[in-house]
Amino acid sequence: MNTDDLALFIAVIEYGSQSEAARVLGIPVSKVCRRIALLEEKLGSRLLERTTRSLALTEAGEALLERANVILAEIDTLELTVGRMQQEPEGDVVIAAPIDFVNKLMVPSLRQFYDQYPKLRLKFLSYQSRQNPMDIQADITIFISQFSPPDSSLVGRKLASFQRGFLASPEFIAAHPHLTHPRQLVDYPCLMSPKGVKPGNLWMWNDGSNDHCIEVDGPIESENNGLCISAAVAGMGVVWAPLVMCMEEIHSGRLQLLFAGRYCCEVNTWGLYSYRRFLSHKVSLALDFVQREYQRLQQQVEQMAPEGLDIEAQGKRTSPES
């Protein structure tokens, strides 16, 4: 039996309804309903009597509530003993994330985290968001997508939002003056990198009123955004990349936004973790650190936006949902 489901069951009782529990926990009502239904199916007994206005515990539900409170209290006590009550947090925190993103953007701040918590070790696993996060054995999974995280028993904390745009080298742009709209990219070499839950060859944009998606092709497809960005700098084609990963190339003039930046779109970054009444202290510290870094990077991109381009406004106007 999953202790996360027990904690979710308790939350439903504490908050009086599945919808209120979902609101407080920041997860879809459908997820709460499904997890409770699966718990009832697993136990082979109805736990809640549902009416249009209230929930009532069945006899089996009362028995489960009593035992679940004891079990989770014991787990919480154990975590407090070995985690929160330690003067210095220690141990491993496993973070599944796109490694090229971490390497390029977060390494400078990792030293600060180490200096503050020398007995904590961050273990990074390579992860792409098209993988099912439930299949990843990690304390925190960094999920990056234009969309919300997949429906699962994991809780998602929104960390930050970045902008993804179409870019190419000045030489490439000069050699292709007729490239004036994303729909034309089907006839141009494209450098394909991870796109969250979407395949790398599916590129999206919004024209201000409708969402569009095209299937592109090109000389390179890589799990590494950095490789495709470097290839774009070398003039090999167009890259559709997170602007936060190529601000240096933009400001040095090695890359330029195509289409006057009109088709930038918002990409959301989530920290996924297992629902518990209390996060362990070390995981909470690591998640807070990642969130601070991502928000810092988001602010940096907004402050460093190329002259004449309001990236924040562009992203809000052209955020695709399909």
N, C-alpha and C positions, 0 to 999 in steps of 0.2 A: 504494500500500500504506500502510495506517495504521500509523504508528510506535507508537501505543498497543498495537496487536495484537502487534507485535514485542516490546515490553516485557513484555506479558502472557505471551507464549511463553517468554521468558527466565525469567520468574518461575516458571512451571510446572517448568522444568528445575531451577532453583536450589532449589526447595522439594521436589522429588521427586515431586509428584503434583498433579493439578488441584485436589483437595479441600484440600490443605494450602496451596496458593497462594491459593485463595479465602478460607480462614480468615485468613491473614496479611494479605491485602489488604482484608478486610472486605466482600467481594462474594459473591453467590450462586454456588455451584458450577455451577449451570445456565448462568450467564452465561459463566464461564470455558470450559466445555465447548463452548458455542455459538460463542464467538469463535475458539477454536482450530479448530473444524470449518470455520468460514467462511474462516479463513486457509488451511487445507489446500485447500479448494475453489477459492479464488482462485488459489493457486499450482499447482493441478492435480496435487498430489503429497501422499502421506501423509508426515507429519512425525514421528509418534510411533507406536511399537508398544505397544499397551496390553495389560496383563495385569491380573489381579485384585489383584496385589500391587505392581506396579512399572510404570514407564514406561521405554522405551528409544528412543533417537533412531534414525530411519532414516538412510540416507545423505543424503537430501535435508534431513532435519532437522539433521544435523550441519553441513551447508553453510550452512543458514539461520542456525543459532546463531552460527557464526563471523562471518558478515557482519553479523548483527543487533547483536552486541556492538560491532563497530567503528562501525556507524552511530550507535547510541545513545550510545556514548562520545564521538563527535565532537559530537553535539548537546549532551550534558551539558557538555562542555568549552566550547562556545560560550556556553551559558547562564551558566556560571560566570564566563566572561570578561566578559560584558556585564551580568551581574546580581549574583551573589553577591560577586564580587571588587571591585565598585564600593564606594567608601567611603560613598556615598549612593545608595540605589536610586532609579531614575528611570524615567519612561515611563508608559504607560497600563495600567490594569487594568480590564477591562470586566466589570461585575457586572449580571446580569439578575435583577431582583427586583420584587416588588410595590411600586410607587413610593409609594403612600400609607402603607405600613408603614414604609418607610425614612424618609419625610418626617416622620412623626409621632414616631417612636421613636429614630431614629439621628442626626438632624441635630445635636443638641447635642454629640455625641462626634466628629463628622466634623472639627471644628476641631482637636481634640487630635491626630487622625491626621495632619492637614495640618501642624501645628506640628512633629510628629516626623519626617515624611517630606515635606518641602516640594517635592521634585522628582517625587513620585508623583502621578498624577492618576487619580482614580476616576471612571470613566464608567458611569453607571447607565442601563440599558435597562429599559423597562417590560415586565414578564413576569408572566403568570398560569400557575399550575401545571398547568392543563389542556392547555397547549401542550406539544408534545413537546420536551424539553430538548435532544435531538439536533439540532433545527432552529434552535437559538439560537446565534448566533456570540458567545460570551462566554467569558471566562476562568473565571468563577464564576457558577453559576446557583443562585439561592435557590429551593428547592422546598419548598412548604408543603402538607401533606396529613395526613389521618388515617392514611394508608397509607405503605408504603415507596416509594422512588423507582421509576420504571419500569425494567425490565430493559434495560440498554444498556451501552455500553462506558465510560460515565462512572462514576467512583467517587463515592460519597456519604459525606460526613462529617456525622454528626448534630450539629447545632449546639445545639439546645435543644428543649424541649417547652412548649407553652402550652396554656391551657384555652379552649375555646369554649363560650359559654353563651347562653341565651335571655334577652333583656333588653327592657324597655319603660319608658316614663316613668311616674312615679307617677300622673299623671292618667289615662293609658291603663289602667293596672291597676285604678284605682278605678272606671273606667267599665265594666270587664268583669270583674266579680267571679266569674263562672262559669268563667273560663279557669283550669283547675287541672291540665291535663295536656297534653304536647306533641301528642298525637293530635288535639286540638281545633283546632290551628293551621290546619288546612285550611279552617276557617270564619272565620278572622280575617285582617286585612291584615298581610302579611309584607313586610319590606324585604330584598330579596335581593341579596347581594354574593358575591364570589368564594369558592368552597369547595374550593380545591385542584383535584383531578381531577374532582370531581363538579360537575354543573350547579348554578347558584345557587339553583334552586328545589327542590332535593332536600336536605331537612334530616334529620338523624339524631339518635338518642339511644339509650341503653341503660337498661333497667329493673333492672339488677343481674344479670340472667341471660340476657336475649335482646337482640339488636340490632334496631332498628326504623328505618324510613325512610319519610318522607311527602313528598308533592309539594305544595308550598305555592304561593300566589299573592299578589299585592299590588300596590300603586300604584307601586313603584319597584324597578328592577333595575339595578345599577350595577357596574362593574368596581372601584369605589372603596368600600372598607369605610367610610371616613370619612363619605362622603355618607349612607350608610344609618344610621350611628350618629347623625349629626346629625338625620336625619329621625325617628329613634326618640325623640330628645330633644324634638322638636317635637310628639310625640304621634301620629305618623302610623301607627304599628303596632309590630310586634315585630321585633327584629333578632336574628340568630344570629351573634354576632361574637366574635373573639378578645378575651378579657377584658383582655389587655395593652394593647389599643388604646382601651379605654374605662374605665380605672381612675379617671381624673379625673372622668368623668361619674358613676361609681358613688359615689365618696366625696363628691361635692358633692350627691348626692341627685337628680340630674337623670335618672339611669337606675337601675333596680332589677332584680335577678335574679329571673326568674320561677321558680315551682315550688320556691322555697326553695333554688335552686341544685342540686337533686338530679340534674339531667340535664346537667351540664357534661361535656365530653369532651375528650380529649387530642388536640392537633394537633402533629405533629412538623415540625420545620424542618431541612432538609438543605442543605448546601453541596455542589453537584455540580461536579466538575472532571474534566478529561481525565486518565486514568491515565498517569503517567510515573514512571520510577524516581526522579526528583527534580522537585518542583514548582519553577518559577522562583521566585527569591527574592521578587520583587515580588508575585507571586500568593500566595505563602505568607504574606507579611505582611498582605495584604488579607484573606485567609481567616481568619487568626488574629484579626484585628481584629473581623470580623463575628461570629465565634464568641464572643469575649469580650463583645461588646455584647448578643448574644442571651441569653447565660447571665446577664448582669447584669439584663436585663429579666425573665427567668424568676424570679430570686431576688426582684426587686422586687415582682412580682405575688404571690408566695407570702407575702411579708412584709406586703403591703398588703391581703390578703384581707379582704373585708367581715366584720364581727364575726359570729361564729357559723357561718361557712362555711369548712370545710377544703377549699380548692380543690384542693390536691394530692391529698388522699384521694379527693375526688369524681372527679377525672380518672382516677386509677388504677382506680377501680371501674367507671367508665362510659366506657371507651375503645372506640368502635365499630370494627369491622373489616370492615363491609360497607355 
